[in-house]
Amino acid sequence: MKPVTVIAAATGALLCVIAFSTIAADPSPGQREFNARCAMCHGASARGDGWLAENLIRRPPSLRELKKKNGGVFPREQIARTVDGRISIKAHGPSEMPAWGTVYKTEIETAAGSRRGVREEDEINISYRIQVLIEYLATQQD
């Protein structure tokens, strides 16, 4: 084999390795959602130690013990209701946590350029964002 061919083949192989390692290093949609919405309070490691945590009246809980605190079962539905926040639960009292469902809805409507109301595809988008976040949290349990 000619030296130029060997160098070209080696360069191509190296580029493939770099490309695949970059893809593997990309955060999942759920991790991106967590980093953008939750990490400021709950911390990058989801232990309740985000940079904003010390400024809150109540320290955010660790999200790494949700399964343990629920008898070994990861509480998907409860988390979905908490994250969405659009259905208030009076017995729980006021929450410092933003109602992300409302935030997502507002962002979608703003991006659409009007206050057109909630469409079915908007609700699907909101549900998707909440579900990928929940799936990410499920992988972070101690």
PyMOL commands that place a pseudoatom at each C-alpha (Angstrom):
pseudoatom trace, name=CA, resn=MET, resi=1, chain=A, elem=C, hetatm=0, pos=[0.000, 0.000, 0.000]
pseudoatom trace, name=CA, resn=LYS, resi=2, chain=A, elem=C, hetatm=0, pos=[1.268, 3.477, -0.833]
pseudoatom trace, name=CA, resn=PRO, resi=3, chain=A, elem=C, hetatm=0, pos=[2.060, 5.806, 2.097]
pseudoatom trace, name=CA, resn=VAL, resi=4, chain=A, elem=C, hetatm=0, pos=[-0.572, 8.295, 0.909]
pseudoatom trace, name=CA, resn=THR, resi=5, chain=A, elem=C, hetatm=0, pos=[-3.237, 5.572, 0.946]
pseudoatom trace, name=CA, resn=VAL, resi=6, chain=A, elem=C, hetatm=0, pos=[-2.215, 4.478, 4.436]
pseudoatom trace, name=CA, resn=ILE, resi=7, chain=A, elem=C, hetatm=0, pos=[-2.337, 8.075, 5.706]
pseudoatom trace, name=CA, resn=ALA, resi=8, chain=A, elem=C, hetatm=0, pos=[-5.747, 8.635, 4.078]
pseudoatom trace, name=CA, resn=ALA, resi=9, chain=A, elem=C, hetatm=0, pos=[-7.132, 5.414, 5.551]
pseudoatom trace, name=CA, resn=ALA, resi=10, chain=A, elem=C, hetatm=0, pos=[-5.753, 6.218, 8.999]
pseudoatom trace, name=CA, resn=THR, resi=11, chain=A, elem=C, hetatm=0, pos=[-7.151, 9.765, 8.832]
pseudoatom trace, name=CA, resn=GLY, resi=12, chain=A, elem=C, hetatm=0, pos=[-10.560, 8.424, 7.790]
pseudoatom trace, name=CA, resn=ALA, resi=13, chain=A, elem=C, hetatm=0, pos=[-10.557, 5.903, 10.640]
pseudoatom trace, name=CA, resn=LEU, resi=14, chain=A, elem=C, hetatm=0, pos=[-9.561, 8.599, 13.121]
pseudoatom trace, name=CA, resn=LEU, resi=15, chain=A, elem=C, hetatm=0, pos=[-12.349, 10.888, 11.914]
pseudoatom trace, name=CA, resn=CYS, resi=16, chain=A, elem=C, hetatm=0, pos=[-14.877, 8.065, 12.348]
pseudoatom trace, name=CA, resn=VAL, resi=17, chain=A, elem=C, hetatm=0, pos=[-13.683, 7.436, 15.907]
pseudoatom trace, name=CA, resn=ILE, resi=18, chain=A, elem=C, hetatm=0, pos=[-13.910, 11.144, 16.722]
pseudoatom trace, name=CA, resn=ALA, resi=19, chain=A, elem=C, hetatm=0, pos=[-17.386, 11.402, 15.174]
pseudoatom trace, name=CA, resn=PHE, resi=20, chain=A, elem=C, hetatm=0, pos=[-18.705, 8.366, 17.072]
pseudoatom trace, name=CA, resn=SER, resi=21, chain=A, elem=C, hetatm=0, pos=[-17.210, 9.496, 20.387]
pseudoatom trace, name=CA, resn=THR, resi=22, chain=A, elem=C, hetatm=0, pos=[-18.758, 12.950, 19.901]
pseudoatom trace, name=CA, resn=ILE, resi=23, chain=A, elem=C, hetatm=0, pos=[-22.154, 11.392, 19.227]
pseudoatom trace, name=CA, resn=ALA, resi=24, chain=A, elem=C, hetatm=0, pos=[-21.820, 9.180, 22.311]
pseudoatom trace, name=CA, resn=ALA, resi=25, chain=A, elem=C, hetatm=0, pos=[-20.828, 12.195, 24.412]
pseudoatom trace, name=CA, resn=ASP, resi=26, chain=A, elem=C, hetatm=0, pos=[-23.852, 14.248, 23.352]
pseudoatom trace, name=CA, resn=PRO, resi=27, chain=A, elem=C, hetatm=0, pos=[-26.359, 14.451, 26.160]
pseudoatom trace, name=CA, resn=SER, resi=28, chain=A, elem=C, hetatm=0, pos=[-29.723, 12.809, 25.686]
pseudoatom trace, name=CA, resn=PRO, resi=29, chain=A, elem=C, hetatm=0, pos=[-32.787, 15.033, 25.150]
pseudoatom trace, name=CA, resn=GLY, resi=30, chain=A, elem=C, hetatm=0, pos=[-33.737, 14.351, 28.778]
pseudoatom trace, name=CA, resn=GLN, resi=31, chain=A, elem=C, hetatm=0, pos=[-30.324, 15.360, 30.062]
pseudoatom trace, name=CA, resn=ARG, resi=32, chain=A, elem=C, hetatm=0, pos=[-30.414, 18.536, 27.961]
pseudoatom trace, name=CA, resn=GLU, resi=33, chain=A, elem=C, hetatm=0, pos=[-33.849, 19.323, 29.409]
pseudoatom trace, name=CA, resn=PHE, resi=34, chain=A, elem=C, hetatm=0, pos=[-32.575, 18.654, 32.929]
pseudoatom trace, name=CA, resn=ASN, resi=35, chain=A, elem=C, hetatm=0, pos=[-29.504, 20.844, 32.408]
pseudoatom trace, name=CA, resn=ALA, resi=36, chain=A, elem=C, hetatm=0, pos=[-31.620, 23.683, 31.010]
pseudoatom trace, name=CA, resn=ARG, resi=37, chain=A, elem=C, hetatm=0, pos=[-34.510, 23.548, 33.489]
pseudoatom trace, name=CA, resn=CYS, resi=38, chain=A, elem=C, hetatm=0, pos=[-33.563, 21.690, 36.648]
pseudoatom trace, name=CA, resn=ALA, resi=39, chain=A, elem=C, hetatm=0, pos=[-29.823, 21.818, 37.303]
pseudoatom trace, name=CA, resn=MET, resi=40, chain=A, elem=C, hetatm=0, pos=[-29.863, 25.429, 38.512]
pseudoatom trace, name=CA, resn=CYS, resi=41, chain=A, elem=C, hetatm=0, pos=[-31.831, 24.330, 41.593]
pseudoatom trace, name=CA, resn=HIS, resi=42, chain=A, elem=C, hetatm=0, pos=[-31.324, 20.562, 41.814]
pseudoatom trace, name=CA, resn=GLY, resi=43, chain=A, elem=C, hetatm=0, pos=[-27.648, 20.628, 40.750]
pseudoatom trace, name=CA, resn=ALA, resi=44, chain=A, elem=C, hetatm=0, pos=[-25.841, 18.974, 37.855]
pseudoatom trace, name=CA, resn=SER, resi=45, chain=A, elem=C, hetatm=0, pos=[-25.801, 15.711, 39.805]
pseudoatom trace, name=CA, resn=ALA, resi=46, chain=A, elem=C, hetatm=0, pos=[-29.496, 16.077, 40.834]
pseudoatom trace, name=CA, resn=ARG, resi=47, chain=A, elem=C, hetatm=0, pos=[-28.624, 16.144, 44.554]
pseudoatom trace, name=CA, resn=GLY, resi=48, chain=A, elem=C, hetatm=0, pos=[-30.374, 19.438, 45.370]
pseudoatom trace, name=CA, resn=ASP, resi=49, chain=A, elem=C, hetatm=0, pos=[-27.199, 21.471, 45.312]
pseudoatom trace, name=CA, resn=GLY, resi=50, chain=A, elem=C, hetatm=0, pos=[-27.635, 23.767, 42.322]
pseudoatom trace, name=CA, resn=TRP, resi=51, chain=A, elem=C, hetatm=0, pos=[-26.189, 27.267, 42.262]
pseudoatom trace, name=CA, resn=LEU, resi=52, chain=A, elem=C, hetatm=0, pos=[-29.630, 28.755, 42.954]
pseudoatom trace, name=CA, resn=ALA, resi=53, chain=A, elem=C, hetatm=0, pos=[-30.534, 26.333, 45.785]
pseudoatom trace, name=CA, resn=GLU, resi=54, chain=A, elem=C, hetatm=0, pos=[-29.145, 28.424, 48.625]
pseudoatom trace, name=CA, resn=ASN, resi=55, chain=A, elem=C, hetatm=0, pos=[-31.340, 31.370, 47.588]
pseudoatom trace, name=CA, resn=LEU, resi=56, chain=A, elem=C, hetatm=0, pos=[-34.605, 29.453, 47.886]
pseudoatom trace, name=CA, resn=ILE, resi=57, chain=A, elem=C, hetatm=0, pos=[-36.802, 29.352, 50.980]
pseudoatom trace, name=CA, resn=ARG, resi=58, chain=A, elem=C, hetatm=0, pos=[-36.774, 25.539, 50.912]
pseudoatom trace, name=CA, resn=ARG, resi=59, chain=A, elem=C, hetatm=0, pos=[-33.778, 23.663, 49.611]
pseudoatom trace, name=CA, resn=PRO, resi=60, chain=A, elem=C, hetatm=0, pos=[-34.655, 21.573, 46.539]
pseudoatom trace, name=CA, resn=PRO, resi=61, chain=A, elem=C, hetatm=0, pos=[-34.756, 17.845, 47.216]
pseudoatom trace, name=CA, resn=SER, resi=62, chain=A, elem=C, hetatm=0, pos=[-32.310, 15.361, 45.808]
pseudoatom trace, name=CA, resn=LEU, resi=63, chain=A, elem=C, hetatm=0, pos=[-33.853, 13.774, 42.734]
pseudoatom trace, name=CA, resn=ARG, resi=64, chain=A, elem=C, hetatm=0, pos=[-31.584, 10.757, 43.019]
pseudoatom trace, name=CA, resn=GLU, resi=65, chain=A, elem=C, hetatm=0, pos=[-33.656, 9.114, 45.767]
pseudoatom trace, name=CA, resn=LEU, resi=66, chain=A, elem=C, hetatm=0, pos=[-37.118, 9.233, 44.201]
pseudoatom trace, name=CA, resn=LYS, resi=67, chain=A, elem=C, hetatm=0, pos=[-37.210, 5.490, 43.622]
pseudoatom trace, name=CA, resn=LYS, resi=68, chain=A, elem=C, hetatm=0, pos=[-35.874, 4.669, 47.096]
pseudoatom trace, name=CA, resn=LYS, resi=69, chain=A, elem=C, hetatm=0, pos=[-38.417, 6.978, 48.772]
pseudoatom trace, name=CA, resn=ASN, resi=70, chain=A, elem=C, hetatm=0, pos=[-41.225, 5.319, 46.803]
pseudoatom trace, name=CA, resn=GLY, resi=71, chain=A, elem=C, hetatm=0, pos=[-40.633, 1.744, 47.938]
pseudoatom trace, name=CA, resn=GLY, resi=72, chain=A, elem=C, hetatm=0, pos=[-38.277, 0.868, 45.086]
pseudoatom trace, name=CA, resn=VAL, resi=73, chain=A, elem=C, hetatm=0, pos=[-40.671, 2.020, 42.355]
pseudoatom trace, name=CA, resn=PHE, resi=74, chain=A, elem=C, hetatm=0, pos=[-39.790, 5.060, 40.285]
pseudoatom trace, name=CA, resn=PRO, resi=75, chain=A, elem=C, hetatm=0, pos=[-42.871, 7.375, 40.570]
pseudoatom trace, name=CA, resn=ARG, resi=76, chain=A, elem=C, hetatm=0, pos=[-43.269, 8.460, 36.911]
pseudoatom trace, name=CA, resn=GLU, resi=77, chain=A, elem=C, hetatm=0, pos=[-46.823, 9.798, 37.172]
pseudoatom trace, name=CA, resn=GLN, resi=78, chain=A, elem=C, hetatm=0, pos=[-46.143, 11.818, 40.314]
pseudoatom trace, name=CA, resn=ILE, resi=79, chain=A, elem=C, hetatm=0, pos=[-43.048, 13.332, 38.738]
pseudoatom trace, name=CA, resn=ALA, resi=80, chain=A, elem=C, hetatm=0, pos=[-44.965, 14.154, 35.547]
pseudoatom trace, name=CA, resn=ARG, resi=81, chain=A, elem=C, hetatm=0, pos=[-47.634, 16.016, 37.537]
pseudoatom trace, name=CA, resn=THR, resi=82, chain=A, elem=C, hetatm=0, pos=[-45.016, 17.850, 39.581]
pseudoatom trace, name=CA, resn=VAL, resi=83, chain=A, elem=C, hetatm=0, pos=[-42.923, 18.898, 36.585]
pseudoatom trace, name=CA, resn=ASP, resi=84, chain=A, elem=C, hetatm=0, pos=[-45.950, 19.917, 34.509]
pseudoatom trace, name=CA, resn=GLY, resi=85, chain=A, elem=C, hetatm=0, pos=[-47.376, 21.853, 37.454]
pseudoatom trace, name=CA, resn=ARG, resi=86, chain=A, elem=C, hetatm=0, pos=[-50.481, 23.000, 35.589]
pseudoatom trace, name=CA, resn=ILE, resi=87, chain=A, elem=C, hetatm=0, pos=[-52.729, 20.873, 37.796]
pseudoatom trace, name=CA, resn=SER, resi=88, chain=A, elem=C, hetatm=0, pos=[-52.374, 22.258, 41.286]
pseudoatom trace, name=CA, resn=ILE, resi=89, chain=A, elem=C, hetatm=0, pos=[-52.675, 19.925, 44.230]
pseudoatom trace, name=CA, resn=LYS, resi=90, chain=A, elem=C, hetatm=0, pos=[-54.089, 22.003, 47.077]
pseudoatom trace, name=CA, resn=ALA, resi=91, chain=A, elem=C, hetatm=0, pos=[-53.012, 19.560, 49.764]
pseudoatom trace, name=CA, resn=HIS, resi=92, chain=A, elem=C, hetatm=0, pos=[-49.386, 20.077, 48.724]
pseudoatom trace, name=CA, resn=GLY, resi=93, chain=A, elem=C, hetatm=0, pos=[-49.598, 23.819, 49.279]
pseudoatom trace, name=CA, resn=PRO, resi=94, chain=A, elem=C, hetatm=0, pos=[-47.749, 26.394, 47.227]
pseudoatom trace, name=CA, resn=SER, resi=95, chain=A, elem=C, hetatm=0, pos=[-44.712, 25.291, 45.284]
pseudoatom trace, name=CA, resn=GLU, resi=96, chain=A, elem=C, hetatm=0, pos=[-41.535, 27.228, 44.631]
pseudoatom trace, name=CA, resn=MET, resi=97, chain=A, elem=C, hetatm=0, pos=[-40.898, 25.051, 41.610]
pseudoatom trace, name=CA, resn=PRO, resi=98, chain=A, elem=C, hetatm=0, pos=[-42.007, 26.579, 38.320]
pseudoatom trace, name=CA, resn=ALA, resi=99, chain=A, elem=C, hetatm=0, pos=[-44.888, 24.955, 36.479]
pseudoatom trace, name=CA, resn=TRP, resi=100, chain=A, elem=C, hetatm=0, pos=[-42.788, 23.847, 33.529]
pseudoatom trace, name=CA, resn=GLY, resi=101, chain=A, elem=C, hetatm=0, pos=[-45.874, 22.835, 31.558]
pseudoatom trace, name=CA, resn=THR, resi=102, chain=A, elem=C, hetatm=0, pos=[-46.942, 26.487, 31.582]
pseudoatom trace, name=CA, resn=VAL, resi=103, chain=A, elem=C, hetatm=0, pos=[-43.428, 27.636, 30.690]
pseudoatom trace, name=CA, resn=TYR, resi=104, chain=A, elem=C, hetatm=0, pos=[-43.256, 25.180, 27.773]
pseudoatom trace, name=CA, resn=LYS, resi=105, chain=A, elem=C, hetatm=0, pos=[-46.710, 26.263, 26.580]
pseudoatom trace, name=CA, resn=THR, resi=106, chain=A, elem=C, hetatm=0, pos=[-45.724, 29.938, 26.670]
pseudoatom trace, name=CA, resn=GLU, resi=107, chain=A, elem=C, hetatm=0, pos=[-42.488, 29.247, 24.816]
pseudoatom trace, name=CA, resn=ILE, resi=108, chain=A, elem=C, hetatm=0, pos=[-44.336, 27.341, 22.087]
pseudoatom trace, name=CA, resn=GLU, resi=109, chain=A, elem=C, hetatm=0, pos=[-46.943, 30.063, 21.701]
pseudoatom trace, name=CA, resn=THR, resi=110, chain=A, elem=C, hetatm=0, pos=[-44.282, 32.795, 21.638]
pseudoatom trace, name=CA, resn=ALA, resi=111, chain=A, elem=C, hetatm=0, pos=[-42.291, 30.919, 19.001]
pseudoatom trace, name=CA, resn=ALA, resi=112, chain=A, elem=C, hetatm=0, pos=[-45.472, 30.603, 16.927]
pseudoatom trace, name=CA, resn=GLY, resi=113, chain=A, elem=C, hetatm=0, pos=[-45.817, 34.377, 17.108]
pseudoatom trace, name=CA, resn=SER, resi=114, chain=A, elem=C, hetatm=0, pos=[-49.274, 34.547, 18.597]
pseudoatom trace, name=CA, resn=ARG, resi=115, chain=A, elem=C, hetatm=0, pos=[-51.484, 33.654, 21.490]
pseudoatom trace, name=CA, resn=ARG, resi=116, chain=A, elem=C, hetatm=0, pos=[-53.413, 31.115, 19.441]
pseudoatom trace, name=CA, resn=GLY, resi=117, chain=A, elem=C, hetatm=0, pos=[-54.289, 28.833, 22.300]
pseudoatom trace, name=CA, resn=VAL, resi=118, chain=A, elem=C, hetatm=0, pos=[-53.078, 25.322, 22.999]
pseudoatom trace, name=CA, resn=ARG, resi=119, chain=A, elem=C, hetatm=0, pos=[-53.113, 22.934, 20.077]
pseudoatom trace, name=CA, resn=GLU, resi=120, chain=A, elem=C, hetatm=0, pos=[-52.940, 19.171, 20.234]
pseudoatom trace, name=CA, resn=GLU, resi=121, chain=A, elem=C, hetatm=0, pos=[-49.415, 19.180, 18.795]
pseudoatom trace, name=CA, resn=ASP, resi=122, chain=A, elem=C, hetatm=0, pos=[-48.373, 21.661, 21.495]
pseudoatom trace, name=CA, resn=GLU, resi=123, chain=A, elem=C, hetatm=0, pos=[-49.568, 19.298, 24.205]
pseudoatom trace, name=CA, resn=ILE, resi=124, chain=A, elem=C, hetatm=0, pos=[-47.697, 16.451, 22.509]
pseudoatom trace, name=CA, resn=ASN, resi=125, chain=A, elem=C, hetatm=0, pos=[-44.533, 18.575, 22.492]
pseudoatom trace, name=CA, resn=ILE, resi=126, chain=A, elem=C, hetatm=0, pos=[-44.973, 19.474, 26.174]
pseudoatom trace, name=CA, resn=SER, resi=127, chain=A, elem=C, hetatm=0, pos=[-45.644, 15.853, 27.088]
pseudoatom trace, name=CA, resn=TYR, resi=128, chain=A, elem=C, hetatm=0, pos=[-42.557, 14.722, 25.148]
pseudoatom trace, name=CA, resn=ARG, resi=129, chain=A, elem=C, hetatm=0, pos=[-40.316, 17.207, 26.952]
pseudoatom trace, name=CA, resn=ILE, resi=130, chain=A, elem=C, hetatm=0, pos=[-41.620, 16.084, 30.332]
pseudoatom trace, name=CA, resn=GLN, resi=131, chain=A, elem=C, hetatm=0, pos=[-41.324, 12.387, 29.455]
pseudoatom trace, name=CA, resn=VAL, resi=132, chain=A, elem=C, hetatm=0, pos=[-37.700, 12.611, 28.255]
pseudoatom trace, name=CA, resn=LEU, resi=133, chain=A, elem=C, hetatm=0, pos=[-36.868, 14.458, 31.461]
pseudoatom trace, name=CA, resn=ILE, resi=134, chain=A, elem=C, hetatm=0, pos=[-38.530, 11.722, 33.525]
pseudoatom trace, name=CA, resn=GLU, resi=135, chain=A, elem=C, hetatm=0, pos=[-36.644, 9.013, 31.626]
pseudoatom trace, name=CA, resn=TYR, resi=136, chain=A, elem=C, hetatm=0, pos=[-33.391, 10.835, 32.327]
pseudoatom trace, name=CA, resn=LEU, resi=137, chain=A, elem=C, hetatm=0, pos=[-34.242, 11.107, 36.041]
pseudoatom trace, name=CA, resn=ALA, resi=138, chain=A, elem=C, hetatm=0, pos=[-34.994, 7.380, 36.105]
pseudoatom trace, name=CA, resn=THR, resi=139, chain=A, elem=C, hetatm=0, pos=[-31.389, 6.743, 35.040]
pseudoatom trace, name=CA, resn=GLN, resi=140, chain=A, elem=C, hetatm=0, pos=[-30.045, 8.947, 37.847]
pseudoatom trace, name=CA, resn=GLN, resi=141, chain=A, elem=C, hetatm=0, pos=[-31.443, 6.991, 40.790]
pseudoatom trace, name=CA, resn=ASP, resi=142, chain=A, elem=C, hetatm=0, pos=[-29.021, 5.856, 43.518]
for i in range(1, 142): cmd.bond("trace and resi %d" % i, "trace and resi %d" % (i + 1))
show_as sticks, trace
zoom trace
